[in-house]
Amino acid sequence: MGPLACLPVFFTLDGRKVVVAGGSAAAAWKAELLAASGAEVHVQAVDLSPEMEKLLRSGSVKGRFVHHAAPWTPSCLTGAALAIADAASDGEAKAFACAARAAGVPYNVIDNPDYCAFQFGSIVNRSPVVIGISTNGVAPILGQAIRRRIETLLPHSLSGWAALAGKVRAGIMARLAAGRPRRAFWERFTEKAFAGQAAPEANEAVLALVNGLCDSAALELQDVKGKVTLVGAGPGAAEHLTLKAVRALQGADVILFDDLVSSDVLELARREARRMMVGKRGGRESCRQEDINDLMLSLARQGKSVVRLKSGDPMIFGRAGEEIEMLEQEGIDVSVVPGITAASAMASSLKVSLTHRDHAQSVRFVTGHSRKGELPETVDWKSLKDPAVTTVFYMGGRMSGRIRDRLLSEGCNPALPVCAVANISRPGELRWSGRLVDLEQGVETLSTDGPVLIAVGEVFHSLSGKAEAGPVSASFERRVASGNQAIF
């Protein structure tokens, strides 16, 4: 355990006295929050803001309010579980903090962390699931941004499922043995909870759900075979992960990941999951595909939930077809979670539509090399000179010169706009744009061993317009934007 800036705790406030000193709008928000937790909130204030007046009139969804039309005094803190103040000055804040400490009451002075024994964090409410987020009072806006991100991950129906879990928990503990049987039940229950459907409420529906999940868990324990999920990690940034991908990572026993998968993505996985790198990278020593297949099969036969985490989208140059075929032949349950492919991330980063209707009516994804490390001869290279086509070459960095030569030999215009992007969506993203004839030299200037995407087509004319005629070196202008180094 690393050092903690503060200890996250959850107070049970049902029926307990809480003091709020002040009648401001900020105090009203804290009073509403405390009453929603079941507290009896004593508001000490002579002057009330419109927000506080409205709150006192309307009441609370759970607790209740008691208004005292007088300033706070040390005696009003007696018997309180918590004390909150909106102080007009540091002097009042200090006096309130001293009085609360003397009374043995945890205290908070709004927007004044120097006089706080605890902080209010941002809250994600799926009660009885309640998530608190603290930045120790130093970055509240950051805490709110984190809350918004978590909100997108948790369906609103989760509240009903959590409440249902509380109702059936005792029955499940009596019905199923500890260990794998209970875990199998709750894993299936959790899958239902995150499916986005409302939890059943009628007794008959609840009983049918519990019986079905228990039967399903029993079958799982009889059949020791696990499952494999091919998950797209996207081009690099964890923000590009889909919600379904995050849920798969959270449910994995073992994660087999490529070396292009970022550490930020792996941080979203279940803490207990075993992580194994099975890197496959052009031009480097890599795990053989046969070895990866054998490892997936062995782990699945042990009853593990295996995530095969691939950069980009598993179904685009990810060898997913070979893995799916092998697993299905062995009777292993396999599913696929799509990811954002590199070409889409590149288009987003450059703000260029790959199918801009004024320039391109189709887009093609082409591998930059064959199994033998050469240009793929099965590609219809002649068709790629069609001016209404945008072509994106994956894994094309080392083959940039050969790609240029082949396209020129097929009759492509030497001045055709092209761009190359390395390390898409990562902190070290690099870009170059220019003419087809300068492609090899342009890719070399990126000076990276990271993955390089090469894109060719008239849709990139707005980028190549920044390049000057003449030697390729004259077309480069270095700039730093959004923390990413870019070459344009």
C-alpha positions in Angstrom: 0.0 0.0 0.0 1.4 3.4 -1.0 0.9 6.5 1.0 -2.6 8.0 1.2 -3.3 11.7 1.3 -6.4 10.9 3.3 -8.4 8.0 4.5 -11.6 7.3 2.6 -14.4 6.5 5.0 -18.1 6.3 4.8 -20.2 7.6 7.7 -23.6 6.1 8.6 -25.8 9.0 9.5 -29.3 7.6 9.8 -31.1 9.5 12.5 -27.9 11.2 13.7 -27.5 14.9 14.5 -25.4 17.0 12.1 -24.8 20.7 12.4 -24.5 23.0 9.4 -23.5 26.6 10.4 -24.6 29.1 7.8 -27.4 29.7 5.4 -25.6 30.2 2.1 -26.1 28.3 -1.2 -23.0 26.3 -0.5 -24.3 25.4 3.0 -27.6 24.4 1.4 -25.8 21.9 -0.9 -24.0 20.3 2.0 -27.2 20.2 4.1 -29.1 18.5 1.2 -26.3 15.9 0.9 -26.2 15.1 4.6 -30.0 14.8 4.9 -30.1 12.5 1.8 -27.8 10.2 3.9 -30.5 10.1 6.6 -29.1 12.7 9.0 -31.1 15.1 11.2 -29.5 18.3 9.9 -29.6 21.3 12.3 -29.1 24.5 10.4 -27.7 27.4 12.5 -28.3 30.6 10.5 -30.1 33.9 10.8 -30.0 34.9 7.2 -31.0 32.3 4.6 -30.2 32.2 0.9 -33.0 31.4 -1.5 -31.5 28.0 -2.0 -31.5 27.3 1.7 -35.1 28.6 2.2 -36.3 26.3 -0.6 -34.5 23.3 0.8 -36.0 23.8 4.3 -39.5 24.2 2.8 -39.2 21.1 0.5 -37.5 18.8 3.0 -35.3 15.8 2.3 -35.8 12.5 0.5 -34.5 10.7 3.6 -33.5 12.7 6.6 -34.9 15.9 8.0 -34.0 19.6 8.7 -34.2 21.6 11.9 -33.7 25.3 11.5 -32.3 27.4 14.4 -32.6 31.2 13.5 -29.4 32.0 15.5 -25.7 31.9 14.9 -23.8 28.8 15.9 -22.3 28.4 19.3 -20.0 25.8 20.8 -23.0 24.3 22.7 -24.9 23.5 19.5 -22.2 21.0 18.6 -22.9 18.8 21.6 -23.9 15.3 20.4 -23.3 16.0 16.7 -21.8 13.3 14.4 -20.4 15.9 12.0 -20.1 19.7 11.9 -20.0 21.8 8.7 -19.6 25.6 8.5 -19.6 28.2 5.7 -17.4 30.7 7.5 -17.2 34.4 6.5 -13.6 34.8 7.6 -10.6 32.8 8.6 -11.2 33.9 12.2 -14.6 32.4 12.2 -13.3 29.3 10.5 -10.6 28.9 13.2 -13.1 29.4 16.0 -15.5 26.8 14.5 -12.6 24.2 14.0 -11.4 24.8 17.6 -15.0 24.4 19.0 -15.6 21.2 17.0 -12.2 19.7 18.1 -13.1 20.5 21.8 -16.5 18.7 21.3 -14.8 15.7 19.6 -16.8 16.3 16.4 -15.3 15.8 12.9 -15.5 19.2 11.1 -15.4 20.8 7.7 -15.2 24.5 6.8 -16.5 24.8 3.2 -13.7 25.8 0.7 -11.2 26.3 3.5 -9.1 23.1 3.7 -6.8 24.5 6.4 -9.7 24.2 8.8 -11.1 20.8 7.8 -10.7 17.5 9.6 -12.3 15.8 6.6 -13.3 16.7 3.0 -16.4 16.1 0.9 -15.4 14.3 -2.2 -17.2 14.1 -5.5 -19.9 11.4 -5.4 -21.2 8.8 -7.8 -24.6 7.7 -6.5 -25.9 4.3 -7.3 -27.1 3.7 -3.8 -26.6 1.4 -2.0 -23.4 1.6 -4.2 -21.8 4.9 -3.3 -18.5 6.0 -4.8 -16.5 8.9 -3.2 -13.7 10.6 -5.0 -11.2 12.8 -3.1 -8.4 15.0 -4.3 -7.6 16.0 -0.6 -9.1 19.4 -1.2 -6.4 20.5 -3.7 -8.2 19.9 -7.0 -12.0 19.8 -6.8 -12.5 20.3 -10.5 -10.3 17.3 -11.2 -12.4 15.3 -8.8 -15.5 16.3 -10.7 -14.0 15.2 -14.0 -13.1 11.8 -12.5 -16.7 11.5 -11.3 -18.0 12.2 -14.8 -15.8 9.5 -16.2 -17.0 6.9 -13.6 -20.6 7.9 -14.3 -20.2 6.8 -17.9 -19.0 3.4 -16.7 -21.8 2.6 -14.4 -25.4 2.0 -15.7 -28.1 3.7 -13.7 -29.8 0.4 -13.2 -26.9 -0.7 -11.0 -28.7 0.8 -8.0 -31.5 -1.7 -8.3 -29.1 -4.7 -8.8 -27.1 -3.7 -5.7 -30.3 -3.5 -3.6 -31.3 -6.9 -5.0 -27.9 -8.3 -4.0 -28.5 -7.3 -0.5 -31.9 -9.1 -0.5 -30.7 -12.4 -1.8 -27.2 -12.5 -0.2 -28.2 -14.5 2.9 -30.1 -17.0 0.8 -27.1 -17.5 -1.5 -24.7 -18.0 1.4 -27.0 -20.7 2.8 -27.6 -22.4 -0.6 -24.1 -22.3 -2.1 -20.8 -23.4 -0.6 -18.0 -20.8 0.0 -15.4 -20.4 -2.7 -15.9 -21.2 -6.4 -19.7 -21.9 -6.2 -20.5 -18.5 -4.7 -18.0 -16.7 -6.9 -19.5 -18.3 -10.0 -23.0 -17.1 -8.9 -21.9 -13.6 -8.2 -19.9 -13.3 -11.4 -23.0 -14.2 -13.4 -25.1 -11.8 -11.2 -22.6 -9.0 -11.9 -22.8 -9.7 -15.7 -26.6 -9.2 -15.5 -26.1 -6.0 -13.4 -23.9 -4.5 -16.1 -26.0 -5.5 -19.0 -28.1 -2.3 -18.6 -31.4 -3.9 -17.8 -33.4 -3.1 -14.7 -33.3 -5.6 -11.8 -36.4 -7.7 -11.3 -38.6 -6.6 -8.4 -41.5 -9.2 -8.3 -40.8 -12.1 -6.0 -41.5 -14.6 -8.8 -39.0 -12.9 -11.1 -36.4 -12.7 -8.4 -36.8 -16.4 -7.6 -36.5 -17.3 -11.3 -33.3 -15.2 -11.6 -31.7 -16.7 -8.6 -32.5 -20.3 -9.6 -31.3 -19.7 -13.1 -28.0 -18.2 -11.9 -27.5 -21.0 -9.4 -28.1 -23.7 -12.1 -25.8 -21.8 -14.5 -23.1 -21.6 -11.8 -23.4 -25.3 -11.1 -23.0 -26.1 -14.8 -19.9 -23.9 -15.0 -18.3 -25.8 -12.1 -19.0 -29.2 -13.8 -17.5 -27.9 -17.0 -13.9 -26.8 -16.2 -13.5 -25.1 -19.5 -13.1 -21.4 -19.3 -13.5 -18.7 -21.9 -11.5 -16.4 -24.0 -12.4 -12.8 -25.0 -10.5 -11.0 -27.7 -10.5 -7.4 -26.7 -9.5 -4.3 -28.7 -7.3 -2.0 -26.6 -7.6 0.8 -29.2 -4.5 2.7 -30.6 -3.0 3.5 -27.2 -4.7 6.0 -25.0 -6.9 4.4 -22.3 -9.6 7.0 -23.1 -10.2 5.2 -26.4 -11.3 2.0 -24.7 -15.0 1.0 -25.0 -17.1 0.4 -21.9 -17.4 -3.2 -22.8 -13.6 -3.5 -23.0 -13.2 -2.1 -19.5 -15.8 -4.6 -18.2 -14.0 -7.5 -19.8 -10.7 -6.4 -18.2 -12.5 -6.1 -14.9 -13.7 -9.7 -15.2 -10.5 -11.4 -16.4 -8.5 -14.0 -14.5 -5.6 -13.7 -17.0 -4.7 -11.0 -19.5 -2.5 -11.8 -22.5 -1.4 -8.5 -23.9 0.6 -7.2 -26.9 3.6 -5.0 -26.2 1.8 -2.1 -27.9 -0.8 -2.1 -25.2 -0.2 0.9 -22.9 0.2 0.6 -19.1 -2.7 3.0 -18.7 -5.0 0.4 -20.3 -3.7 -2.4 -18.1 -4.3 -0.2 -15.0 -8.1 -0.6 -15.7 -7.9 -4.4 -15.3 -9.0 -6.3 -12.2 -6.2 -6.0 -9.7 -6.0 -9.7 -9.1 -5.8 -10.6 -12.8 -2.5 -12.2 -13.9 -0.9 -10.2 -16.7 1.3 -11.8 -19.3 2.9 -10.0 -22.2 2.9 -12.0 -25.5 4.3 -9.3 -27.7 4.1 -9.6 -31.4 6.0 -6.8 -33.2 7.4 -6.5 -36.7 11.2 -6.5 -36.9 11.6 -7.8 -33.3 11.8 -11.1 -31.4 8.2 -12.0 -30.7 6.1 -14.8 -29.3 5.1 -17.3 -32.0 1.4 -17.3 -32.8 1.4 -21.0 -32.2 2.7 -20.5 -28.7 0.1 -17.8 -28.0 -2.6 -20.2 -29.2 -1.4 -23.0 -26.9 -1.2 -20.6 -23.9 -4.8 -19.4 -24.5 -6.0 -23.0 -24.8 -4.2 -24.2 -21.7 -5.5 -21.3 -19.5 -9.1 -21.8 -20.8 -8.9 -25.5 -20.0 -8.0 -24.6 -16.4 -11.3 -22.8 -16.2 -9.8 -19.3 -16.5 -11.5 -16.2 -17.9 -8.8 -15.1 -20.4 -8.7 -11.8 -22.1 -6.5 -11.6 -25.2 -5.8 -7.9 -25.3 -4.8 -6.6 -28.7 -3.8 -3.1 -29.8 -6.4 -1.4 -32.1 -9.3 -3.7 -33.2 -8.8 -7.5 -33.0 -10.5 -8.0 -36.3 -8.2 -5.7 -38.3 -4.7 -7.1 -38.8 -4.9 -8.7 -35.4 -4.8 -12.4 -36.4 -8.1 -12.8 -34.6 -9.4 -15.2 -37.3 -6.6 -17.7 -36.6 -7.2 -17.5 -32.8 -11.0 -17.8 -33.1 -10.8 -20.8 -35.4 -8.4 -22.6 -33.1 -10.4 -22.0 -30.0 -13.7 -23.0 -31.5 -12.2 -26.2 -32.9 -11.2 -27.0 -29.3 -14.7 -26.2 -28.0 -13.6 -23.1 -26.0 -16.2 -20.3 -25.7 -14.8 -17.2 -27.5 -16.2 -13.7 -27.9 -14.9 -10.4 -29.4 -15.0 -6.9 -28.0 -14.2 -4.4 -30.8 -11.7 -1.6 -30.4 -11.0 1.7 -32.2 -8.7 0.9 -35.0 -5.6 3.0 -35.7 -6.9 4.5 -38.9 -9.9 5.9 -37.1 -7.8 7.3 -34.3 -5.5 8.9 -36.9 -8.4 10.5 -38.7 -9.7 11.9 -35.5 -6.2 13.2 -34.4 -5.7 14.9 -37.8 -9.3 16.1 -38.1 -9.4 14.6 -41.6 -12.4 12.6 -42.8 -11.1 9.5 -44.6 -14.3 9.6 -46.8 -14.7 13.3 -47.4 -17.4 13.3 -50.1 -15.5 15.9 -52.2 -12.4 13.6 -52.4 -13.0 9.9 -51.6 -15.9 7.5 -51.9 -14.2 4.5 -50.3 -11.4 3.7 -47.9 -9.1 0.7 -47.8 -7.0 -0.7 -45.0 -3.9 -2.5 -46.4 -1.2 -4.4 -44.5 2.3 -2.9 -45.1 4.0 -6.3 -45.3 3.3 -10.0 -46.0 4.1 -13.0 -43.9 7.5 -13.0 -45.6 8.3 -9.4 -44.6 7.8 -8.2 -48.2 5.1 -6.1 -49.8 1.9 -8.2 -50.1 1.6 -9.3 -53.7 -2.1 -10.4 -53.2 -3.1 -6.7 -53.0 -4.6 -5.1 -56.1 -2.0 -2.4 -56.3 -3.3 -0.9 -59.5 -6.7 -0.2 -57.9 -5.0 1.8 -55.2 -4.2 4.6 -57.7 -7.9 5.4 -57.9 -8.2 9.1 -56.9 -11.5 8.5 -55.2 -9.9 6.0 -52.7 -8.2 6.7 -49.4 -5.7 4.0 -48.6 -4.2 3.4 -45.1 -1.2 1.2 -44.7 -0.8 -0.5 -41.4 2.6 -1.5 -40.1 4.2 0.3 -43.0 7.0 2.3 -41.5 9.9 0.0 -42.6 8.3 -0.5 -46.0 7.6 3.2 -46.8 10.2 3.3 -49.6 8.8 0.2 -51.2 5.2 1.4 -50.8 6.1 4.7 -52.5 7.9 2.9 -55.4 5.1 0.5 -56.0 2.4 3.2 -56.0 4.5 5.3 -58.4 5.1 2.3 -60.7 1.3 1.8 -60.9 0.9 5.4 -62.1 0.1 7.4 -58.9 0.8 11.1 -59.1 4.2 11.8 -57.3 2.5 14.9 -55.7 -0.3 12.8 -54.3 -0.9 13.9 -50.6 0.3 11.5 -48.0 0.8 11.5 -44.2 2.5 9.3 -41.7 1.6 9.1 -38.0 3.6 7.3 -35.3 2.5 6.3 -31.8 -1.1 7.4 -32.5 -2.9 8.8 -29.4 0.1 8.3 -27.2 2.2 11.0 -25.5 4.9 10.7 -28.1 2.7 11.0 -31.1 4.6 12.2 -34.2 3.2 13.3 -37.6 4.5 14.1 -41.0 2.7 15.1 -44.2 3.9 15.8 -47.7 4.0 14.3 -51.2 4.1 10.6 -52.2 7.5 11.1 -53.8 8.9 12.2 -50.4 7.3 9.4 -48.3 10.4 7.4 -47.3 12.4 10.5 -46.3 9.3 11.8 -44.4 8.9 8.6 -42.4 12.6 8.6 -41.5 12.3 12.0 -39.9 9.8 10.6 -37.4 12.8 8.8 -35.8 10.8 6.2 -33.9 10.6 2.5 -33.6 6.9 2.8 -32.6 4.1 1.7 -34.9 3.7 3.9 -38.0 0.5 4.4 -40.1 0.8 5.6 -43.7 -2.2 7.2 -45.3 -2.5 8.2 -49.0 -5.2 10.1 -50.7 -6.6 13.5 -51.8 -8.4 13.9 -48.4 -5.0 14.8 -46.9 -4.5 17.8 -49.3 -5.1 20.2 -46.4 -2.2 18.8 -44.5 0.2 18.6 -47.5 -0.7 22.2 -48.3 1.6 23.1 -45.4 4.6 21.5 -47.1 6.8 23.6 -49.3 8.0 22.5 -52.7 11.6 21.5 -53.2 13.7 19.3 -50.9 11.7 17.3 -48.3 13.6 18.9 -45.4 12.0 22.3 -46.4 8.5 20.9 -45.8 8.9 20.3 -42.1 7.8 22.6 -39.3 8.1 21.4 -35.7 5.5 22.3 -33.2 4.2 21.1 -29.9 0.5 20.8 -29.4 -1.5 19.3 -26.5 1.6 17.7 -25.1 2.3 15.8 -28.3 5.2 16.5 -30.5 4.1 16.9 -34.1 5.9 17.3 -37.4 4.1 19.3 -40.0 
